[in-house]
Amino acid sequence: MIRFTLQKHSSLSYHEQLYQQIASFIRSGQLAPHAQLPPVRVLAAQLRVNYNTVRSVYLRLQQEGLVESRQGRGTIVSNVITDPLLTRNQAQLTLLAKQTLHQVQAMGYTWDEFIRVLTSVSREINELPVLFLRFTELELAEYCRLVQHYLPNVRVEGGTHEGFCEQMAADPQFLERYKAIVVHPSMYAELEPLLPSGAPPVVCLDFIPDPAVVIPELDAYPGQTKVGLICATAQGVKGMVEDLVNAGINHLDLHTGEAHHPDVFDLIARCDVVYLSKPGYMTRPQLLTLPKVKEYREIPDHHGIHQLRSIIGVR
């Protein structure tokens, strides 16, 4: 049986350590589909952590589709998992290939036709790599996925600001393989002095609250409605406020907080409604299960996406 361990002096919280271990075992296939996880109370006792810590990890895994909870069977590894990181699991990759082949044949195409198109598309994507940078791994995991969604014709490689600085110190020539560097506007001032002459162009790409969902909802609340904004970091919360002001949302009584802060539940209790960013959810997923809390959905600013498309020559 797989055993989980927690490091007391790690910079990661117990929640994050346990989540990463279980998710890694699932993605690698060491925890196979239908494998049963220990009951919450049993694992909490084994690890000597609070019951709610394990419960929130299981909930996060369930919301991400990695596990499911069944009456009478407890928590088990999902049989059908949609997590894109599972492409590293050979069995899942084989299943995906078979499903794709059957779908291609059902549409009337031959295997040779599909291979030619696949080879061409793969070559095209690999010729257009861009480097996407964020300050933290949490931000990177969510926002890199969004950029890739809006730019399906390129290959988006992600990295943190700290990792980028280390790579630049070791080998600045690694930048030569990229067509562009994509950063948040707040990162540009720190990044620019580090770039050598001949470096790929830098595109500042901000993320804004979804104008089709979040902005109409917030705009519809009566004046002085107490609205909470929660993100993973103070910098993230500041960005949420600035984005709402820029969108003309200035009639609300805004209250802000960080997801990991001990007083976050008091903030939620004081507010009429609360919006939680994706990095905030990834820090403390149980918050999104509370009745008052909604997801603060974001999309890339279209000006940055348009500029990036112009630079790399795709539509």
C-alpha positions in Angstrom: 0.0 0.0 0.0 1.2 3.5 -0.9 2.1 5.6 2.1 1.9 9.3 2.2 4.3 11.5 4.2 4.3 15.2 5.2 7.4 17.3 5.9 6.9 19.6 8.9 9.6 22.1 7.8 8.5 22.3 4.1 7.6 25.6 2.6 4.4 24.0 1.3 1.3 23.6 3.5 0.2 20.2 4.6 -2.7 20.5 2.2 -0.5 21.2 -0.8 2.0 18.4 0.1 -0.7 15.8 0.4 -2.5 17.0 -2.7 0.7 16.9 -4.8 1.6 13.4 -3.6 -1.8 11.9 -4.3 -2.2 13.6 -7.7 1.3 12.5 -8.7 0.5 8.9 -7.8 -2.7 9.0 -9.8 -1.0 10.7 -12.8 1.8 8.2 -12.8 -0.5 5.2 -12.6 0.8 4.1 -9.2 -2.8 4.6 -8.0 -4.8 2.9 -10.7 -8.4 3.6 -11.6 -10.8 2.3 -8.9 -8.0 2.2 -6.3 -9.4 3.2 -3.0 -7.9 6.0 -0.9 -7.8 5.7 2.9 -10.8 7.1 4.8 -10.4 10.8 5.7 -10.3 10.2 9.4 -7.8 7.3 9.1 -5.4 9.2 6.9 -5.7 12.3 9.1 -4.8 10.1 12.2 -1.9 8.5 10.3 -0.4 11.8 9.2 -1.3 13.6 12.5 -3.1 16.4 10.8 -6.5 18.0 11.1 -9.4 16.1 9.6 -10.4 19.1 7.5 -6.9 19.2 5.9 -7.4 15.7 4.4 -11.1 16.4 3.6 -10.2 19.5 1.6 -7.5 17.6 -0.3 -10.0 14.9 -1.3 -12.5 17.6 -2.2 -10.0 19.3 -4.4 -9.1 16.0 -6.1 -12.8 15.3 -6.7 -13.5 18.7 -8.2 -10.5 18.2 -10.5 -11.9 14.8 -11.6 -9.0 12.7 -10.2 -11.1 10.9 -7.7 -14.8 10.3 -7.0 -16.8 9.7 -3.8 -19.2 6.7 -3.8 -21.7 5.7 -1.2 -20.4 2.7 0.7 -17.1 2.7 -1.1 -15.5 5.9 0.1 -13.1 7.8 -2.1 -11.7 6.0 -5.2 -9.5 7.0 -8.1 -11.7 7.9 -11.1 -12.1 5.6 -14.0 -12.5 8.4 -16.6 -10.2 11.2 -15.8 -10.1 14.5 -17.7 -7.0 16.0 -16.1 -4.7 17.0 -19.1 -1.6 16.1 -17.0 -2.6 12.5 -17.3 -1.2 12.4 -20.8 2.0 11.3 -18.9 0.2 8.1 -18.0 0.9 5.6 -20.7 -2.4 3.7 -20.2 -4.4 6.9 -20.5 -2.4 8.0 -23.5 -3.0 4.7 -25.3 -6.8 4.9 -24.6 -6.8 8.5 -25.9 -5.0 7.4 -29.1 -7.6 4.5 -29.6 -10.5 6.9 -29.1 -9.1 9.4 -31.5 -8.5 6.7 -34.2 -12.1 5.4 -33.9 -13.5 9.0 -34.2 -11.3 9.7 -37.2 -12.5 6.5 -38.9 -16.1 7.2 -38.0 -15.8 10.6 -39.8 -14.7 8.8 -43.0 -11.0 9.6 -43.0 -8.2 7.0 -43.4 -5.4 6.4 -40.9 -2.9 7.7 -43.4 -4.8 10.9 -43.9 -4.9 11.5 -40.2 -1.2 10.8 -39.8 -0.3 13.3 -42.5 -2.5 16.0 -40.9 -1.2 15.2 -37.4 2.4 15.4 -38.6 1.8 18.7 -40.3 0.0 20.2 -37.2 2.7 19.0 -34.9 5.4 20.5 -37.0 3.5 23.8 -37.2 3.0 24.0 -33.4 6.6 23.1 -32.6 7.8 25.9 -34.9 5.9 28.5 -32.8 7.0 28.2 -29.2 6.3 31.0 -26.7 7.5 31.3 -23.2 4.8 32.3 -20.6 6.0 33.6 -17.2 4.2 34.1 -13.9 5.4 34.7 -10.4 4.1 31.5 -8.8 3.4 27.9 -9.8 -0.3 28.3 -8.8 -0.7 31.2 -11.2 1.2 29.4 -13.9 -0.9 26.2 -13.8 -4.1 28.2 -14.4 -3.1 31.0 -16.7 -0.8 29.0 -19.0 -3.7 26.8 -19.7 -5.9 29.8 -20.6 -3.2 31.2 -23.0 -2.9 27.8 -24.7 -6.7 27.7 -25.1 -6.7 31.0 -26.9 -3.6 30.2 -29.0 -4.1 26.6 -30.1 -1.7 27.0 -33.0 1.3 27.6 -30.8 3.2 25.7 -28.1 3.0 27.5 -24.8 5.8 26.7 -22.4 5.4 28.0 -18.8 7.9 29.1 -16.2 8.1 31.1 -13.0 10.0 34.4 -12.7 12.5 32.8 -10.3 13.1 29.9 -12.6 13.6 32.3 -15.6 16.2 34.3 -13.7 18.1 31.1 -12.8 18.1 30.0 -16.5 19.2 33.4 -17.7 22.2 33.3 -15.3 23.1 29.8 -16.4 22.5 30.0 -20.2 20.9 33.1 -21.8 21.0 31.5 -25.2 18.0 29.3 -24.2 15.8 32.3 -25.3 16.8 31.8 -28.9 14.2 29.0 -29.4 11.2 31.2 -28.5 9.2 33.5 -30.8 8.0 35.6 -27.9 8.0 36.0 -24.1 4.6 36.5 -22.5 4.4 38.2 -19.0 2.0 40.0 -16.8 2.4 43.8 -17.0 3.6 44.0 -13.4 6.6 41.7 -14.3 7.8 43.7 -17.3 9.9 46.3 -15.3 11.9 43.5 -13.6 12.3 41.4 -16.7 13.4 44.0 -19.2 16.9 44.6 -17.7 17.7 40.9 -17.7 17.1 40.4 -21.5 20.1 40.4 -23.8 20.1 42.1 -27.2 18.4 40.0 -29.8 16.0 38.5 -27.2 12.5 37.7 -28.5 9.8 40.4 -28.2 8.0 40.7 -24.8 4.2 40.8 -24.8 2.4 42.1 -21.7 -0.7 40.0 -21.3 -3.2 40.8 -18.5 -6.2 38.7 -17.5 -9.5 40.3 -16.9 -12.8 39.3 -15.3 -15.0 37.5 -17.8 -17.1 40.2 -19.4 -19.8 37.7 -20.3 -20.3 36.4 -16.7 -18.5 38.1 -13.9 -18.9 41.8 -14.9 -22.7 41.5 -15.6 -23.2 39.8 -12.2 -21.3 42.4 -10.3 -22.8 45.2 -12.2 -26.3 44.0 -11.3 -25.8 44.1 -7.5 -27.3 47.0 -5.7 -25.1 49.9 -4.5 -23.0 49.2 -1.4 -23.4 45.4 -1.7 -20.7 43.9 0.4 -18.6 41.9 -2.1 -15.6 39.9 -1.0 -12.6 39.3 -3.4 -10.2 36.4 -2.5 -7.0 35.4 -4.3 -3.9 33.4 -3.4 -1.7 36.5 -2.9 -2.1 40.1 -1.9 -0.8 41.1 -5.4 -3.5 39.0 -7.0 -6.2 40.6 -4.8 -5.0 44.1 -5.8 -5.2 43.1 -9.5 -8.8 41.9 -9.0 -9.8 45.3 -7.5 -8.0 47.2 -10.3 -9.7 45.1 -13.0 -13.1 45.9 -11.6 -12.4 49.6 -11.4 -11.2 49.5 -15.0 -14.5 47.8 -15.9 -16.5 50.6 -14.3 -17.6 48.6 -11.3 -17.3 51.2 -8.5 -20.7 51.0 -6.7 -19.8 48.1 -4.5 -18.4 47.8 -0.9 -15.4 45.7 -1.7 -13.6 43.5 1.0 -10.4 41.7 0.1 -8.4 38.8 1.5 -5.9 36.1 0.8 -7.2 32.5 0.6 -4.7 31.1 3.1 -5.3 33.8 5.7 -6.8 32.6 9.0 -9.4 35.4 8.9 -10.7 34.5 5.4 -13.9 32.8 6.9 -14.7 35.9 8.9 -14.4 37.9 5.6 -16.8 35.6 3.9 -19.3 35.9 6.8 -19.2 39.7 6.6 -20.0 39.8 2.9 -23.2 39.3 0.9 -21.3 37.5 -1.9 -17.7 36.5 -2.4 -15.7 35.9 -5.6 -12.8 33.5 -5.5 -10.0 33.5 -8.1 -8.7 30.2 -9.6 -5.3 30.6 -7.8 -7.3 31.3 -4.6 -9.3 28.1 -5.2 -6.1 26.1 -5.8 -4.7 27.4 -2.5 -7.9 26.6 -0.5 -10.4 24.6 -2.6 -12.9 24.2 0.2 -13.9 27.8 0.0 -15.7 27.3 -3.3 -18.1 24.9 -1.6 -19.5 27.6 0.7 -22.9 29.0 -0.4 -21.8 32.6 -0.7 -18.7 31.9 -2.8 -18.6 32.1 -6.6 -15.8 31.6 -9.1 -14.1 34.7 -10.3 -13.7 33.6 -13.9 -11.0 35.3 -16.0 -10.0 35.5 -19.6 -6.9 36.9 -21.4 -7.1 40.6 -22.4 -7.8 40.5 -26.2 -5.3 43.3 -26.9 -2.5 41.2 -25.6 -3.7 38.1 -27.5 -4.0 40.1 -30.7 -0.4 41.6 -30.2 1.0 38.1 -29.6 -0.8 36.7 -32.7 0.6 39.5 -34.8 4.2 38.9 -33.6 4.2 35.1 -34.2 2.2 35.4 -37.4 -0.9 33.3 -36.5 -4.6 34.2 -36.6 
